[in-house]
Each structure stands twice: as structure tokens, then as C-alpha cells.
Amino acid sequence: MARAKIVKTTGKARTGERSGNGSAGRRPAPPRPRPLADSVLRLVWRERRISRADIARQAELSRSTVSEIVGSFLPTGLVSEIGAGPSRGGRRPIVLEFQDGAACILGVEMGATHVAVALTDLRGRVLVWQHRSHPVRSDPEGTRALIGELCEACLAASPRSRERLVGVGVAVPCPVHPELPDRLSEIVLPEWKGRSGLEELSARYRVPLFVDNDANLGALAEQWWGAGRGVDDFAYIKVATGVGSGHVVGGKIYRGATGVAGEIGHISVVPGGLPCICGLRGCLATVVGSPALVQQARDLLKDAPDSTLRSAALDIDAIENAALAGDPLALRVTREAAEHLGIAVAEMLNLLNPSLVVLGGGLARLGELLVEPLRETVKSRTLVTSVAATEIRTSDLGPRTVAIGAATRVLEEALANPSLFPGFQPKARTA
């Protein structure tokens, strides 16, 4: 039987929750009974190894119910019996183990100037990685074709991945309305005419497609696998061609009413400065984004005859490499970028007071060369109490963060809705 061709919305409220477009003051509808399969599967996934008896104890279910639910997972390969565990008196229980390699997920990062695709297992580990530079903003058709090509390359490199595919997650470099994930910002990506055109991926692989903003998905990756594990309130800031931030508030990704939360790149830091693609002037993106840093370095080169950047192809990678090697011009460019970024981070700390700020994107590989001057600027512009409680650091997940986050978005939904897993036959039993 063919698997359903469905396109999921991003951030839509689940059953019993309020959606972002609800009327103020309206009482949310009472939650309807939820299937038990998702609760049991999440428990096994979280614990990795657990017995039916322990599932029954932790989930407060009868053993017969647990056995019925586990029985529906065994044929899928998601859960396996691996032998007898220690006895607490009586017969030794059979231990169940979640199989991280039983299925796989495609995570796509559609940057402003590149496309990256990660094929991951069900624990966020990257099995296959593909990356290619491309003028995404100006070439929608070429970008769609490249995404398809890199997805195919990932699947071809991993045996049986096509039939084990759970879904495709896509990160895009613009705001995404929670109820309209197929629509892209015509301000940020005017050549795309407001349409992603990525539905073909869902049809091709007969799996659901999830689309969200790249910084939001970077924050999700950090929450599940990186510096944000166990942190209820933190921000992830991606510094690349543009600048964006994803926010975890109370343990959940905060998107705002229309998906525009976190557009830190459009905070004005230079009044009357250069025009931005958003139509304003002096936005953070105009002084910290990759094009701005390359232009600044180019302007400074005439007065820096000894800079190593004279002998390199001048792009953001060359500037970062030169800064890491101690080149004075490159260090000046990156320090000024850190100071401008610090102004925006300070405003964010005063407003939201997160306990952690994680810096990602290409510039984050500078490490302390970026973080130290940023901290200095933040300290001079924030309340002392909020600064003291906030850790500022770079991401440990590296350049794959956003693509991993896109795959994690699919995993998050599948663990809440096990019917998305290949071969799963849902049971009718409910809570």
C-alpha cells in the first residue's frame, strides 16, 4: 500500500493546543484522547533500553496495554528485543532497545548562497552529507533541481534508505508563517515569487515535508543535540549571508504569531546606514552579513599592503581563515562585526533574558575571536544581572547544525505521530 503524500504545516498547534491565530482570551478546547503509541515510543526512544514492565510503571499503563503497543512496533524494526534484563524478583524481563538505524530522515538547508543536505538516523547522527554553493536567492529553479540532486545523492549512498525514509525537513533563509509553510517571503526572496515549490519532494518520496526558518531549526538542533540540551530558555543566532535568531522559550521553539519572531538581522544598529533588503537602513545584516564583511575588507585592503588577504580570493572564508591566522586586517573586520552583533544581542538579552546564547553560521568558527569582543559590547549595554546569568558561546555542531535541525523537525513530528514511520500500523487504543 502506498504511503500518503502529505505536506505538513510547521508549528501548527497539535490537538488540544491553541493555534497562533486564535482570538485573545479565548479558552482553549479541552484536549481530546491521544493515542498511547506516541507516549510509549517516545519513552523507549528516550531511555534507549527499557523493559515492558518499566514502561508500564513509568507510563502508568497496564502491562497488557504496553505489550499490545510494543507488538505494533516490533515489525517496523524501530524497537527490538535484545535479551533478558536483571530480575527484581520473579522472571527476568525482556529488554527492549530503540533502533536508531531503523529509519532515516533527509534534512535540507537552503541557505542564501548554498544548499546542504544531511541524511540522518533517528538519533541525529549524520550518515551522508552533501553540500554545494549556489545562488539560491536569484535562481529558484536551479535551487529546486539542486536540492533534488543532493537528496538523491544522499539516498544513493546509503543502502535501503529510500524505503526507510520517514520524511524531509527543509530550512529556508526567511520567515515562515506557521499556517503557510509553502509560502516564502517575497521581501527576502523576491525571485521565488512567494512559492517554495518544494512539494515535489513529498510526492517523489511519498513522505511528509516540513518547512521552517533556518534559525529556528538551528535552535531545534541545539536543543536536541547541542549546547541547548536541558536548557529551557536560550537563543541560537546564525551569522551567514544574513543574520537570524531562533528562540527556545519555556522549552519550545517560539515562532511568534506569524512566524517572524527572531529576525534579529533587521534590528537597526547603524542609524541612516546602508540600505537592507528589507527596505530599512542600517540593519544588523548590512554590517555583519557575509557580503558586508567582504566589502569592508575590500575597502580596507588599499591601506593594508601586507595583509594576507591580498593573495587570496576575497570571500568570507578567506577573511575567517586570515583572522584565525592573526592577520590584522581580518581581525579588525571580524572584531567590528562582533561589536555590531553585540549591540543586537544586548537588546535581545534585555528583552528576553535567555540563560544561553549559541552562535552558529560560518562566523562562529572564529570561536573566542568572535565571542570575546561580543561579550565586551554586551556587558556595556545590558543590565548586570541579566549578563551575569547568560552564557554566550559558539555551537559545537558546526556547519551541519541547520540541516540536522531540519531532520530533527521530522523526527520530532514522527515521535509524536508514529504512523509516519514506514510500516507502522497504528492501534485504536487511546488514553
Phi, psi and omega in degrees: 000131183292142176282148187294142174268102185227147176244119183270147172280158181257127175079005179294140181297138176280175182307129177088355179255159177278139175274164185294341183257020179288159180285143180298135177084353181286136180285130181295149179296144179297143182296138176276161178304139181251145175302148180277341185302320182295320180296317180293317181295317178299323180295314179295319179299316183292316183280338182072308176231130184196150178268163176300321181296320179290326175299313181300320182292311184288323182270355181057052178237160176287155181293328179293322177295315179299316181298321179295316181292314179300324179299332178282339180270331185304317180294338181282341185085357179294327181232136179230151173271126186245010177125181184277141177260182180293145182270143173255020184115116184100201184294141179289133183283152175277129182270134176259145178230132176285135183260101183298333183265011182288339179210173182216167185221143173260126175244124185246129171253117176258094179278181178288330184228017179200165172231134176228143179227132176241132169260119184243162170273194184270016175234018177078006179279135181279121179269319180219142182228133176228139182212139177206138176289143180196143178283076187300316185298325186258355185224076181297316182295316178296325179293315179300317179296320180293319177302313178300319181296315181289326174298315179298320180297320178296314181294323180293333183275354182233114183304137175063013183291330183297314180282347179260008184287131180271319183180179179235128174251139182231127175259129182241150185273049179199166176299150178231121178291130182306328182264353183226063186291345179275356180261136178247153182295123178284347176281313182281321183234069186298327182292342181277353176055031176078004185235129179285321181068022183265003181300336181298331178297318178296317181291321183295316185260356179056047178223163178288154179242134179235128182239135178207168178295144185296320180292323175301317182286331172297319177296321180296318178299317179295324180294320184274322191233348190242218186294340184271004180298126179080004180254124184278334183225107178206168179234143173246126181244122178259122179247109181216228175301317172243187180228129178216162179225143173247140186237130170258119181236120182063031177086001182233148175295128179259118183254345184084177185294325183235019176083011185260000179300140175094008180280064183294337180296347182248022167281133181283121178243348178229090181306128181073018182284201184294151177292145180250161179297341180280352181100350178266180180236148174073020179295157179306320182299333182282350180237347182242335179299156184307313180302321181294319181291322177296317179295320179297316178298320179297319180294327183276342185298330182296337179253014181226072185296338183264001182294137178293345179290343178295330184262006183244156170292119190281103173217180185294326178297318179297320179296315179297316179298318180294321178297316179297332179273359176092015179294125185300320181295314180297322178295323178296315181298313184288327178293317179295324176297318179297322180293318177295318178297324179299327178299313181292320179296321178299317178298321180294319180295319179294330183275314189251338178053053175288159179272350184209140171236122180250126180262128179231188185086176186302319184295339183293341180290353175288345177060232184295337176298332176268316189289319185298307178293332177294315179299319181300317179294318181298318182298329182276356186231007182231166174293137185303319184296321181288324179294316184299330183268355185253124174269133177242124184208168176267160182288145174270348185276345174072202186291353181266002187307308187291319178296320176297321177297323178296319177291324180295327177300322177291315180300317179304315181289322182292322178292334176274343182218079187302343179296347177286340179287138180302129174086357182282132176250106185294146176268157183277346185297137180231167178283000000 
